[in-house]
Amino acid sequence: MLNNFKLGTKIIVIVLCCVFLVISFLTLIVSYQSHQVLDKQARLLITNVTARNVNRVEDYVNQVSETTKFAVNRLSLALERGELSQRDLSDVLETLSGSSKFIEYVYIVLPNSQSYIARDGACETMNNDLKNILNQNANNNDDKMLISKPFNVQIKDKNIFTINFSFNILNSHKQKMGTLGILYNIEALSEELLHAKYSIFEGGRRFLMTQDGVFVSHLNKEFLGKNLKDLNTGGGGQNILNASINNERGIYAYSYLDDEYMAGVQPFKIANSNSIFTMVTLAPIKSVYQPFYNLLFTIIIASLVSLLVMIVTILYYVKFHITRRIIDVSEHLYSFFKYINFESDQLPANLKPRTNDEICQMAAAINDNIKATKEGLDQDKQAVKESVTTVG
């Protein structure tokens, strides 16, 4: 097809094709490398953010568990000495219940005495039904904090979703004298943990679950108390659940509400207990790779602009500095051929080279040849004229 084009057009097409291929190749290489670097950095960032979320949850739990542990030690000593009055017991519960926004209720269960429950500094007697619910998982000789599964409980016509954090009150012989526990304020935990200010990526999400996948904290309150395996059998949910059960941290693909996420998973053990929870940080794929899309768009626009500038520049140079000069030389030769073939009696004027490139050298050579040819023709004409004169 190029055989039918003019020389200038051929030069432009070939040069632009080469430039387009080079720019496309460079764009592909830069885009690939940028994507790889961004993917690596995003994974590191998600891992670090998940670790920070874990530290935040540990702080929220530890500030409650340490205070509760201190109260347990105080109660244990007083009970063993027989120095704990009902007023002292109420003071401990009322003080503990108002010590943190993460404490929903504080309660104490004593086998041979009344049991009490307190909220926001107000203490009252606990009924037997609630006592049985809160004390059913107590261990008789374990001095670690006991953590229940998330559950719903009805207290004073109020249904709350909570977790029971409890300590056995043991005497010096490791015999159980009672149980002190708190019902953790999951709503306050969620307000802190799920706040948008902790989202590194636009549209980012977080959720906290038990090791076996029961949701403790989630933006969708309908998920609370339900298991991940029942709500997300596909979309990467099983991979997250397996990592949690196997106590493995990592980054996994996850789908939720038709959106794709990178999920940072980190199981962690609650201090002073045997319980493991799992923090999951979700980063939307479209937000993670948005800087790459912006960079790719910029590269493409810059490449197209560069290609356009090259097209205009090459087109201008080829047309006015190559093609035009070649046409001038060609027309000059045609005029000269017409002259020597006696098709014209006007000898073309000399070309005026302005540079020293090959075209100008060719023009200078043509000028010299035209001059020599003219001189030869003039000599032939003079010889013919002299011959005619002599014969005459």
MIVEX-883599 format. One record per residue (C-alpha): x, y, z; residue in three letters. Coordinates in steps of 0.05 Angstrom, whole numbers, padded with zeros to 5 digits, always signed. Layout:
// residues N
XYZALA ...
// end
This chain:
// residues 392
+00000+00000+00000MET +00058+00047+00015LEU +00081+00039-00057ASN +00024+00084-00079ASN +00041+00140-00031PHE +00086+00199-00043LYS +00154+00200-00011LEU +00134+00250+00043GLY +00073+00210+00061THR +00115+00147+00066LYS +00165+00181+00112ILE +00109+00208+00157ILE +00072+00141+00160VAL +00134+00101+00176ILE +00161+00149+00228VAL +00094+00156+00263LEU +00083+00081+00264CYS +00151+00072+00297CYS +00138+00128+00347VAL +00069+00100+00363PHE +00098+00031+00375LEU +00153+00059+00420VAL +00105+00101+00460ILE +00056+00043+00467SER +00112-00003+00491PHE +00137+00048+00542LEU +00066+00061+00566THR +00056-00014+00575LEU +00121-00022+00614ILE +00109+00038+00658VAL +00037+00017+00672SER +00057-00054+00689TYR +00112-00032+00736GLN +00067+00021+00769SER +00012-00031+00779HIS +00061-00080+00811GLN +00090-00027+00858VAL +00021-00001+00877LEU -00005-00071+00890ASP +00054-00087+00936LYS +00048-00021+00974GLN -00027-00029+00980ALA -00019-00098+01011ARG +00032-00072+01060LEU -00013-00013+01078LEU -00074-00058+01088ILE -00032-00104+01132THR -00008-00045+01174ASN -00078-00015+01179VAL -00105-00082+01202THR -00051-00087+01255ALA -00068-00017+01279ARG -00142-00037+01283ASN -00122-00098+01324VAL -00082-00053+01371ASN -00142-00008+01378ARG -00189-00066+01396VAL -00137-00093+01446GLU -00134-00024+01479ASP -00210-00021+01484TYR -00213-00090+01515VAL -00152-00085+01559ASN -00173-00020+01593GLN -00236-00057+01616VAL -00204-00124+01632SER -00148-00094+01674GLU -00198-00052+01714THR -00241-00114+01724THR -00181-00156+01744LYS -00163-00104+01797PHE -00234-00106+01824ALA -00231-00182+01826VAL -00168-00181+01868ASN -00199-00132+01916ARG -00262-00173+01922LEU -00223-00238+01929SER -00183-00211+01988LEU -00245-00182+02022ALA -00287-00245+02013LEU -00233-00291+02039GLU -00225-00247+02101ARG -00300-00240+02109GLY -00295-00165+02106GLU -00340-00152+02046LEU -00405-00118+02065SER -00464-00107+02018GLN -00446-00032+02017ARG -00374-00047+01998ASP -00398-00095+01944LEU -00446-00043+01916SER -00390+00009+01916ASP -00344-00036+01876VAL -00398-00051+01824LEU -00421+00021+01818GLU -00350+00047+01811THR -00332-00005+01760LEU -00396+00005+01719SER -00381+00079+01711GLY -00307+00072+01696SER -00312+00062+01620SER -00360+00074+01563LYS -00344+00004+01540PHE -00378-00027+01600ILE -00453-00039+01590GLU -00466-00075+01656TYR -00424-00101+01714VAL -00448-00161+01754TYR -00426-00206+01810ILE -00451-00276+01824VAL -00441-00304+01894LEU -00462-00377+01906PRO -00489-00368+01976ASN -00513-00297+01971SER -00552-00250+01929GLN -00524-00231+01861SER -00521-00159+01837TYR -00517-00121+01772ILE -00498-00048+01760ALA -00502+00001+01703ARG -00477+00074+01700ASP -00463+00075+01775GLY -00530+00045+01796ALA -00531-00023+01830CYS -00590-00071+01841GLU -00605-00143+01855THR -00601-00191+01796MET -00657-00240+01783ASN -00643-00315+01778ASN -00658-00321+01704ASP -00606-00270+01686LEU -00559-00301+01737LYS -00564-00369+01703ASN -00552-00339+01634ILE -00489-00300+01656LEU -00460-00355+01699ASN -00470-00415+01654GLN -00400-00414+01624ASN -00361-00401+01687ALA -00302-00446+01702ASN -00291-00467+01774ASN -00215-00461+01776ASN -00193-00418+01718ASP -00161-00352+01737ASP -00160-00325+01666LYS -00213-00280+01637MET -00270-00320+01607LEU -00301-00292+01543ILE -00368-00317+01519SER -00394-00320+01448LYS -00432-00257+01425PRO -00504-00262+01447PHE -00568-00223+01457ASN -00596-00215+01527VAL -00659-00181+01555GLN -00647-00136+01615ILE -00702-00091+01640LYS -00742-00092+01575ASP -00678-00075+01537LYS -00649-00124+01487ASN -00573-00116+01481ILE -00521-00150+01439PHE -00460-00162+01481THR -00402-00207+01502ILE -00393-00231+01572ASN -00323-00218+01600PHE -00318-00251+01668SER -00267-00270+01721PHE -00274-00323+01774ASN -00263-00297+01844ILE -00215-00347+01875LEU -00187-00353+01945ASN -00115-00368+01961SER -00129-00442+01951HIS -00155-00430+01880LYS -00226-00445+01903GLN -00282-00407+01870LYS -00319-00358+01914MET -00359-00323+01860GLY -00356-00291+01791THR -00346-00218+01772LEU -00361-00200+01701GLY -00378-00144+01653ILE -00425-00143+01593LEU -00384-00108+01540TYR -00414-00048+01504ASN -00409-00072+01432ILE -00444-00010+01407GLU -00391+00036+01437ALA -00337-00010+01408LEU -00368-00006+01339SER -00374+00069+01341GLU -00299+00075+01353GLU -00275+00017+01310LEU -00319+00029+01250LEU -00314+00105+01247HIS -00299+00132+01178ALA -00237+00169+01204LYS -00201+00102+01207TYR -00213+00087+01133SER -00149+00093+01093ILE -00184+00079+01027PHE -00249+00111+01005GLU -00306+00063+01019GLY -00263+00021+01065GLY -00297-00024+01116ARG -00277-00063+01178ARG -00309-00118+01218PHE -00291-00158+01280LEU -00310-00230+01289MET -00295-00290+01334THR -00245-00342+01311GLN -00301-00386+01284ASP -00332-00328+01243GLY -00387-00299+01287VAL -00393-00224+01275PHE -00380-00181+01336VAL -00377-00113+01303SER -00402-00096+01233HIS -00432-00035+01197LEU -00492-00077+01181ASN -00524-00090+01249LYS -00565-00147+01219GLU -00500-00187+01214PHE -00485-00183+01288LEU -00485-00252+01321GLY -00488-00287+01253LYS -00433-00328+01222ASN -00393-00307+01161LEU -00401-00376+01130LYS -00476-00368+01130ASP -00475-00298+01100LEU -00420-00304+01049ASN -00409-00375+01024THR -00372-00348+00963GLY -00336-00284+00946GLY -00275-00302+00988GLY -00313-00308+01053GLY -00291-00380+01062GLN -00217-00361+01053ASN -00224-00308+01108ILE -00258-00358+01153LEU -00205-00411+01142ASN -00150-00361+01157ALA -00185-00341+01221SER -00196-00413+01244ILE -00123-00430+01228ASN -00098-00367+01262ASN -00065-00342+01198GLU -00057-00270+01177ARG -00058-00249+01104GLY -00091-00212+01046ILE -00151-00244+01011TYR -00200-00227+00956ALA -00270-00213+00983TYR -00337-00193+00952SER -00392-00155+00987TYR -00453-00119+00958LEU -00427-00127+00887ASP -00361-00093+00906ASP -00293-00125+00904GLU -00246-00117+00963TYR -00176-00134+00987MET -00187-00162+01057ALA -00132-00157+01109GLY -00142-00213+01160VAL -00108-00215+01227GLN -00128-00262+01284PRO -00105-00240+01354PHE -00110-00267+01424LYS -00144-00226+01479ILE -00097-00214+01537ALA -00109-00253+01601ASN -00153-00303+01564SER -00153-00362+01516ASN -00200-00328+01467SER -00180-00308+01396ILE -00215-00255+01354PHE -00203-00236+01282THR -00198-00166+01254MET -00216-00158+01180VAL -00200-00094+01142THR -00233-00086+01074LEU -00204-00040+01021ALA -00245-00031+00956PRO -00206-00052+00895ILE -00228+00009+00856LYS -00202+00055+00912SER -00137+00016+00920VAL -00121+00022+00846TYR -00150+00091+00835GLN -00080+00123+00836PRO -00059+00073+00782PHE -00120+00090+00740TYR -00104+00164+00747ASN -00032+00152+00728LEU -00052+00109+00669LEU -00101+00162+00645PHE -00046+00215+00651THR +00004+00172+00613ILE -00046+00158+00557ILE -00065+00232+00551ILE +00009+00253+00553ALA +00025+00200+00500SER -00031+00223+00455LEU -00010+00296+00462VAL +00062+00277+00449SER +00042+00237+00388LEU +00000+00295+00362LEU +00059+00344+00372VAL +00104+00295+00335MET +00054+00288+00279ILE +00048+00364+00270VAL +00124+00374+00275THR +00143+00317+00228ILE +00087+00336+00179LEU +00110+00408+00177TYR +00184+00391+00170TYR +00173+00337+00117VAL +00126+00381+00077LYS +00165+00446+00077PHE +00237+00422+00087HIS +00239+00357+00048ILE +00179+00346+00002THR +00176+00419-00021ARG +00250+00421-00037ARG +00248+00354-00073ILE +00189+00380-00115ILE +00229+00444-00130ASP +00288+00401-00154VAL +00241+00356-00194SER +00206+00415-00227GLU +00273+00446-00242HIS +00296+00382-00276LEU +00231+00378-00317TYR +00241+00450-00340SER +00312+00435-00360PHE +00291+00372-00398PHE +00239+00413-00436LYS +00293+00463-00453TYR +00343+00412-00480ILE +00287+00376-00517ASN +00269+00443-00549PHE +00200+00441-00517GLU +00217+00508-00485SER +00265+00563-00504ASP +00270+00588-00432GLN +00327+00560-00390LEU +00306+00550-00317PRO +00340+00595-00267ALA +00390+00564-00219ASN +00366+00534-00154LEU +00389+00571-00092LYS +00413+00521-00039PRO +00406+00548+00032ARG +00436+00489+00070THR +00489+00437+00058ASN +00448+00373+00062ASP +00441+00320+00007GLU +00383+00356-00028ILE +00422+00421-00032CYS +00484+00383-00056GLN +00440+00351-00110MET +00412+00420-00129ALA +00483+00448-00134ALA +00503+00390-00179ALA +00442+00402-00223ILE +00460+00476-00228ASN +00531+00458-00250ASP +00505+00408-00301ASN +00455+00458-00328ILE +00510+00509-00335LYS +00556+00460-00369ALA +00500+00436-00415THR +00482+00508-00432LYS +00555+00524-00449GLU +00559+00461-00492GLY +00495+00480-00528LEU +00520+00551-00538ASP +00585+00525-00568GLN +00547+00478-00614ASP +00502+00535-00636LYS +00563+00579-00649GLN +00597+00523-00689ALA +00535+00512-00730VAL +00530+00587-00743LYS +00602+00591-00765GLU +00593+00531-00811SER +00533+00563-00844VAL +00572+00628-00853THR +00632+00592-00885THR +00587+00553-00933VAL +00552+00616-00951GLY 
// end
